[in-house]
């Protein structure tokens, strides 16, 4: 992660400001928990799992660690990384920008990425998805979630914080994932309203996939 404040990732500023409020707002997402159950069903005991955009560590890292898996959480927000390390001490959390973090080929049994791409441009998102696909062992599972909107650098407000968002339509994001070498086995499209008085409904897309075997 770049220390220079002028070069801090927008996501770091956003999620530093949100802190634990993000967990409170999204704790009721049943599609998120359903995708975690899908992932757990496909993991051997003691699997090594990469959790990108690990946030506060709950529910993702907490669920995986409780099931006995070895979790590496990566997040660009210092506040989130500290919260996660405190709430899920069994897991390892690293303060890093996934765009810059080296990942060895096939070094994880599974990868999950819940909404970490939205403050990246489209080229960066595509590169990160390829990086994550290659980090999973052949045949290993991956879960990726996003807000499926056809927007680029759009201004908005997210849980009371100003934000700029770039994303893909549902079909384009699915094409991006399959083009990276993942086979989509299941998808869940939902509309979720965060648990806050000022929140508005937002579309969510969860893709459950498997890395293609050579």
N, C-alpha and C positions, 0 to 999 in steps of 0.2 A: 504494500500500500504506500502511496506517495505521501510523504509527510507535509509537503508544502501546501498550506491552506488554500492557495489559489488554484491548486490542481486537484483538490479533493473531489472524489466522485460525487455527483449530485445525490446518488442514493445514500451515501454516508451522511450527508447533511440532513436528508429527509428522515432517515431512521434513527439518527442520533436524537432528533427532536421528538420523535414518536415514542421511543423507548418501549416500556411495558404496555403502553396504551394500544400498541399494534396487536399484541397477544390478546388483550381483553376484547378488542373489536372483532377478531377473527376466530376466536376459540370455538364458536358454534358452527364452523363449516363442516358439515357432514361429508361432502364430496372429498375434502382433504383427508379426513379420517378413513374414508372408504378406500382411497388410493393407497394409504399406508397399509391397510389390511391386505390389499392386493399384493403389495410389495413384500410384506412379511410372509405370505404364503409361498413365495418363490425364493426365499433365502435359506441357505444351509445354516446350521448353528455357527455362531461366531463369525458371521460374514463381515467384511470390511465395506462400509457404506460411506459414500461422499454425499454430504448434505450442503448444497450450494445455496447461499442466501439463508443461512441457518437461523437468523433472527434471535429470538429469546431462547431458542432451544426447545420450545414447546409449541405444538405437540410433536414435531417430527423427530428430533434427536431424542427426546424423552421416550417416545414410543419405541424407537429402535433400540435404545440402550436397555430399556426394561425387558426387551426380548432377548438380550444377551449379545447384541451385535456391537461391533467396534465402529464407532462413528467419528468421522472427521467433519466438523462443521466449518464452513468458510463464510465469512461475512465481511463486508466493507465498512460496517459501522462499529466504531469502538464501543459505543454504549450497548449495542446488541450483543457484541462478543462477550463483554463483561457479564451481562445478564445471563447469557447462555452458560458460561462457565460456572456461574454460581448455582444455576438451577439444574444443570445436568452435569455434575462433576465427573460422572463416569465416562463422558465423552471428551474428545479433544476438540478445541475450537481455535481457529486461526484467523487473525485479523489480516485480510488480504483481499485484493481485487482479483476476481476470477479471470479477468481478461489478461492479467499479467502473471498469474500463478502457474508455474510449470506443473504439468501432470504427466506421470509416466503412462505409457501405453498399457492398457489392461491391468491397471494397478488396483482397481476396486471391483468388488463382487456386484455392486449396484451403485446407482447414482440417483439422487432426487434433487430437483430444483423447483422450489415453489415460489414463483413470481419474482425471480431475481433479475430479469432481463429488461424490465420496462423503462429503466433510465439509461439504457444503451441505445445507440443508433442501430439500424437494421443490419448493417454489415458486421458490427460487433456482436449482435445477437446470433447471427448465423455462425460466426467463428467460434463463439462460446459453445453453441450446441454441438458443433463438430468436435470440439475439444472434450466435451463431456461424454459424447458417444465413444470416442477412442479410449477414454479412461476406464470404461467398463470392460470387463472380460468378455470375450465372445460368448454369446448366449445369455449374458447377464441382464437383469431387468433395470429399467430406468423409468422414472416418473417425472414429467415436466408439466408445470402449470403456468398459465399466463392469463391475461385479460385479452380476449380476442377482439381487438378493434383495429380497423384499418386506419391508423393515424401515425403521423410523423411529427415529433417535437411539438405535440399539442399541449397547450396550457390547461391546467386544471387545479382543483383543490382536492387533496386526499387527507381525510381525517383532520381537517382544519389546517393543513399545511399546503403551501403552494408547491406545485409539481409540474414537471414537463414529462410527457409520456410518449414513447414510440412503441408501436406494436404491429401485429399482423392480424388479418382476418383469420378465422378458425381454419379455413381451408389452406391458406397460405402458411400458417404455422405448422399444420400437419405435414405439408409438403416439405417444409424446412427440416422437420425432424426426420422424416423418411429419407430425405436426401443426404442427411448426415450419417446414414448407416444404421438407423433404428427401424424396426418393424413395429408399427402401432398395433397393439393387441386389443386395446379397449380405450374408449374415450368417454368422458362425462362432461356434458355441458350443463351449466347451472347458472342461475342468477342469485347472487348472494348480497344481502344487506348487512354491512358491519354493525355491530352492536354499539352504536353511538347515535345520539339524537340528531346530529347534523349529517349523518351518513345517507348516501343514496345507493340504490341497487346497482350492482355492477356484474357484468357477465364474467364467468370463469370457465376456463377450459382445462381439463386434466387429461393428459395423455399417458397411458400406461404402455410401455414399449419394451422391446428386447433388442439387444445389439445383435446385428446379423453375424452369422458365423462365416468365416472365409470359405 
